[in-house]
Amino acid sequence: MMRWSRTFKPLLSLLLGAACCCSALAQPGSEVRFGPLAEEFPLTLRDGHRGEALGPFFHWQETPEAWGWGFSPWVSYQHEPGVERTQAEFLYPLVSFDQYGSQYRFHLLQFVSWSGGEGNAGPEKRRFTLFPFWFSQRSDDPAQAYWALIPFYGHLKGRLFRDEVRFAALPVWVQTRKRDVVTDNYFAPFVHVRSGAAQGWQVWPLYGQEHREPLVRTNALSDLPEVVPGHDKRFVAWPFWITDRQGIGSENPVTNTLALPLFSKQRSPARDNTTLLWPFFTRTVDREKQFEEWGAPWPFVGWADGPGKHARRVWPLWGRATNAEQQSEFVLWPFYTHKRLLAEDLDREQTRSVFYLWVDLAERDRRTGAEYRRRALWPLFHHARDRQGRERLQVLALAEGAFPSNEGIARGWTPLWSLYRQERDAKTGRQSRSLLWNLWRQESGPEGVRHGLFFGLIRWGKPSSEGGTPSPRDPKP
């Protein structure tokens, strides 16, 4: 008997006006049979059971790993006791809540969010964000606490892609730190002074310069010394004159010079690139990958030749490129695109039309021969077969083609537009079909075939000719 059923079946009976069934539902091993309003059935692709009520709107499900319920599209809930994880959504992706152990996070379209809990190291941190105006974090360690009220004053740590941010009267003064480089901005982004491992200043767009010496430090993973390359950067009347030397101290230092739109050039031991009247004439010589490529104008017309790459392109009419591991081609982009990756242990091939209007993806493990296949035609259907031979067909599929692994969509929205569902497990021989949210349902397996009409109101079945033993939860023929 499922945990959800023992707890919520009496409440469900009240909501459906079937008080006469309460006593039967309370018995261990009983099965929900509120046809035509609700029914419960075994899952096809995994161990467990699922129940659905009021057509596509209400569902509950339990597997050995998790149990949950949902009222589509408003609310969905799932709990995984083994890993102490809880997920809940309200009108996904409007509102969501995720808890993993002691850590939790709540957000409202990423604009309002709060999170907290103990991490792998250090004290508990509790964050609250009202983007883009208020950022705060509380912690038992005062050094980890901060707050910021944009644009007036603030101090942030580990936010906005920086290790530390301080500001006052934004954008009058902003100080950022990323690792060992500190940048003081005045009327950002026009004036800044950089100190620490990199030294420089700029008055944009008039003039700017920056220098960083290469250094040697110990790799934390291997305890071996490694070189952190340096660089030299300078611009005058940006973007009309820019010089840039990257990778100083490394085996492949790179020098870039740009005088847009007249010319640009890149020189390095591994690669040379020259452009005249950007982007009309471009030539690249890649000595590392062994090919020469031309573009006139880039990226619309181009061709490349060499052991490392062969390509022809007249965008958006036609294009094809190949190298040792990959090949790609398009015709009337984006109406037809095809890509293939042939790596040592993976063969991956994908065909798409108009981004996600049509998707055909095949991945094969070259060591075991196991294959994953997914095809989708928006908004008509989505079909997937995993490496274990479990497959699922869905009609209609309004979002699954673009977001095939999105659990929030699968719990909150998929039940609404799934007019037809078909699932099959090649290993167990089980199969199920459902039309119009179980208006008609068929299940088959080693035990036999079972049918249902009007959401389980009428049921009949035929036992297997091989004499399989029906499950205690299976309806009698």
N, C-alpha and C positions, 0 to 999 in steps of 0.2 A: 504494500500500500504506500503510495507516495506521500512524502511529508507535506507537500502543498495541499494534496487532496484532504488529508486528515484535518488540516487547519482551516481551509477555506471552503470546502464543499458545503457545509451548512449555510455559510453566508451566500454562496452562489445559488443555493436552492431558494433562499428568500428573494434574491434579486430576480430570479426567473419565475417566481410564483409557483414553485413545485415543492411545497412543504411536505407533500405526501411521500417524497422520495428520500427525505433526510435520514430515516432509520436505515434504509438500504445502503446509503452512501457511507454511513459510519462503520460498516462492517469491513474488517480487513479483507483485502483482495477484491473488493468491489470495484466496479468500473463506472465512470460517468456515462449515463445514457439518457441525456435530457433531450433526445431528438424530438423535434427538429431544432432545438435551441443550442445544444452543446453535446459534445462527445469526446471521449478520450481514446487514444490508440497508441500502439508501440511505435517507436522510432524505427526507421528503415536503415539508416546509415550508421547507427551507433546504438549502444545499449541505453534504454530509458524509455520514457513515455512522454506524450504531449497531449494536451487537451486544448480544444478550441470552442469558443462560445460566441453567440451573437454574430455568426458569420465571420468576417475577418477582424472583428474588433477586439476580442478578448482571447488570450491564450495563456497557458501555463505549461511548464516543461521541467522534467527532472532527468538527469543523467548521473552516472556515478561520480562525475567531477563537479557538477554544478546544478543548481535549480533556480528557476526564475519565473516571472510572469510579465504580462504586458497588456495595456489597453491602447491599441493602436489608433492614431499615431501619438497619443498624448503622453503615455507613461510606459516605460519599460524598466525592468529590474532583474539583475542576475547576481547570484552569490556563488562563489567557489570556495567551499570550506577548506579544501586541502591546501590552498595557497593564501587563504585569508584575503580574498579579493572580492570587492563589491562594486558593481557598476549600475548606475541609474541614469536615465535620460528623461527629459520632458520636452516634447516636440523637438527631438534631435534634428539639427545640432544647436538648437536655441539654448538649452540648459542641460548640463551633464555633471555627474558626480562620480568620482573614481576613488576607491579606497583600496590600498594594498598594504596589509599589515597595519602598522600604526600611521602610515602616511595617507593623506587624503588631499583631494583637489576638487573644487567646485568652480564652474565658470558659466557665465552667461555671454555667449557669443564672443568669448575671449576679451570682452570689454570690462566685465566685472568678474573678478575671480578671487578666491582665497584658498590657501593650501597650508598644510602643516604636517607635523609628525616628526618622528626621529629618523634621521638618515643613517647611513652606514657608519658614519663617524661624527662626533660632535653632538652638541645639545639640540633639542627640538627647535625648529624654526616655523614661524607662523606668518604667512604672507597675505596681504590684502592689496588688490589692485583695482582702481577705477580708471581704466585707460582712456585717454592719455594724461589724466590730471593728477592722480594720487597713486603713489607707490609706497608701501610700508612693509617692514618685516620686524617681528618681535622675537626675542630669543633670550634664554637664560644667560647666554654669554653676551654682555654688553657690546663686545667688539663686532658681533654679527647683526646688531639691530640698526635699522636706518629708517628714514622716511623722506619723502619728497613731494612737494606740492608745486606742480608745474603751472606757470612759469616763474614762480616767486623764489623758492629756495629748496634745496634738497641735497641728499647724499644717498647714493645707491651703491650696492655691492652685488656683483654677479648679474647685472641686468643690462639690457640694451646692447648685448654683445661686447661688453666691457667688464673688466674686473672691478673697476670702481669709477663712479661718476659723481662729481660735485658741481653745483651750479648756483648762481644767484642772478636774479633778474634776467632769466633766459631770453634772448641769446647773448646778453651783454658779457657774461663770463661763464664759461664751462670748462671744467678740468676733467680729463679722462685718463685712466691708466689701463693699459693692456700689457700684462706681464711686466717687463722692465722698462716700458716707455711711457712717459707722462707728457700729455699735451694740454697746454693752457690756451683756450680759445677766447678771443675777444671779438664780440659781434660775429659769432660763428655763422657761416664758415669762412669769413673773409680774412681774419687775422689769427694766426696761432704761433706759439712758440713751443718747440718740442725738446724735451730733456730726458736724461737717463741713458739707456743703451743707444738711442738714436738722438742725434742733435740736429736741429734745423729750425727754420721759421718761414713764414709766407705772408704776403699781402696779396691775396687772391683778388683778381686774376693777373696782377701786374708782375709779381716776381715771387719765387719760392725756392728753397734749397733744403736738402736733408742728407745727412751722412751717418752711416752706421758701420763700425769696424767689425770685421769677422771675429768670432771668439770660439774657443774650444771649451766644451763642458762635458760632464759625464752623463751618459745615457742612463736614466733611472732604471730601465728594464734590463740592460745588458751589462751595466757597470763599465762600459767601454767609452773612451773619449769620442765625441762627435763634433763636427765643425758646424757652427751656426753662421751661414753666409752673411756678409755685409752688403751694403748698397750705397749708391750715390744717386740723388735725384735733383733735378733742377728744371724750372720752367721760367719762361719770359713771355708775357702777354699770352697766357694760356687761352686756347690750345694751339697757338701758332708756332711756338717753339718749346719742345720738351726733350730733355735728355735724361736717360735713365740707365744706370748700370746695376744689374742684379746679379746675385750669386757670387759676389766677390769672396775669394778664398775657397770656392768650391771647384769641382772638376769641370763645371760647365758654366762659366761666367757669361752673362748675356748683356749686350749693349743695345739700347733702343734709342733712336733719334727720330723725332717727328717734327715736321714743318708743314702742318696742315693748311690748305689741302694740296700743297705741292708734292711732297714726298714723305715717306717714312721708311725706315730700314731697321732691321734687327740682325745682329751678328753674334754668333756663338759657335763654339766648336761643333755642336751637334746640329745647328739649324741656322739658315740664313733666309731672311724675308725682305723683299724690296717692293715698295708700292709707289707708283707715279700717278699724280692727279687722283688721289684716293677718292673712290675705290675702283677706278677704271682699269688700271693695269697693275697686276700683282704677280710676283714670282716667288716661289718658295722652294728651297733646296734643303731637304731633310736628310742629313747624312746618317743620323742614328737609325731612322726607319727606312732609309734607302728609297726615296722617291723624289721626283721633281714635279711641282704643280704650278699651273698658271691660272689666273682669273682675269677676265676682261668683259664686263666689269665683275668684280667679286661682290657677292657670292652667286650672282645670277648665271654667269657663263664660266665654266672652268673645266680643266682637264689635268690629269696627273698620270705619270708613268714611272715605273720602277719596280724592283722586287718587293718593296714594302707597301705599295699602293698603286692601284689602277682605277681611274675614275673619269667619267664624262658627265657633264651637267649642263643643261639649258633650263634653268628654273624659271617658271614652274611647270614647263612642258614635260621634261624627262630628265632622269639622272640615274647613274649607277656607279657604285664604288665598291671595291673589294680589296682585302688584304689577307694576310695569312689566316686570321681567325674570324673576320667579319665580312659581311656583304650587305649592302643596302641598295634599294632602288625606289624610284617613285615615277608615277605617270600622272600628269595633270594634278600636281600636289595641291590640296591634300586628299584628292579623291582616291588615290591608291598609293600606299607606302608598304614596303616590305623590308624586313631586317632579319638577318640570321647571324647567330653567334655560334661558332664551332670551337669550343674550348676542349681542354684535355678530358674533363669529366662531364661536360654539359653540351648538349645540342639544343639551342633555343631559337625558335623561328616564330616571327610575328608578322601578320598582315593586318593592316587597318585601312579604313576608308572614312574620310571626313572625320578625323580624330577618333571618336568612339561610336560612330554610326554603325560600323561593322568592325569587329575584332575577332581575329582567329590566332590563338596563341598555343604553341606546342613546346613543351620542355621535356627532353629525354635525358635520363641519367645514362651516360655512355658506359658506366661500369656495370650497372645492374639491368639496364634496359627498361626500367620503370619510367612511365610517361605521364605527364600532366597535360591535359588538353582543355582549352576554354574557348568557347565561341559565343558571340553575342551580336544581335541585330537590334539596335535601338529603334523603337521601344518594344519590339515584338517578343524577343525571347533571350534567355541566357542559359547556356548549357556548360557544365564543367564536369570533368572526370579527373579524380586525383590519382596519385601514384599507387594507391591501394585498390584501385578498380571501383571506387565508389563514385557514382555520378548522379547529377541532379539537373533536371530541365525545368525551367520556369517560364511561363507566359502569363502576363506581360512582365517586362523588366525595365523600369524607368530609370534606374540608377545603377544596377548591378554591373553593367558593362564597363562603366568608368570606375566604379568603386567595388570591386568583387570581394574584398576582404573587410569591408567596413561593417563592424558588428552593430553599431548604432542604427544604421540603415536597415540591416537584416532584422533587428528586433522591433524597430518602431514603424517602419514604412513598408517593408517587403510584404507582410501579410495583407496589406490593403489592396495592392495591385496584382497579386499572384492569382490570376484567374485559373491557371492550370499548373499543377505541380506533379512531377514524376521523379521518383528516386529509385535507384537500384544499386545493390551491393553484389558485385560479381563473386566475392568469396563466400558469402553466406547464402546467396541465392534469393535473398529477400527483395521485394519490389513493392512499390506503392504508387497509386495514381489518385489525384484529387482534382475535381472540377468544381469551380465556383464555390470555393471555401467549404468543401466536403458536401455539397449538394449531392454529388455522386463520388463515392470513394471505393477503391479496390486495393486490397492487400494480398500479396501472395508470397509463399515461401515453402520451406520443407514441410510445414504442417498442413498446407493446403491453400485454398483461395477463399477470401472473404470479401463480400460486397456490402455497400451501404447506400441508401437513398434518403433524400430529405434530411441531411445532416445526422444520419444515424437512426432516424425514426424507423426505417425498414432495413432489416439486415438478413442476409442469408450467406451460406458458404458451402464449400465442398472440401472434405478432407483429402489429403494427399493419397494417391493410389499406392504409395510406398509405405503407408501406414505410419506416418509421422505422428508424434504425440502432441496434441494441441497444448499451447501454453495455458496456465490457469487463468490468465486474463483474457484469452481469446474468446470471442462470442461463439456460442454453440451454433452449428450449422442449422 
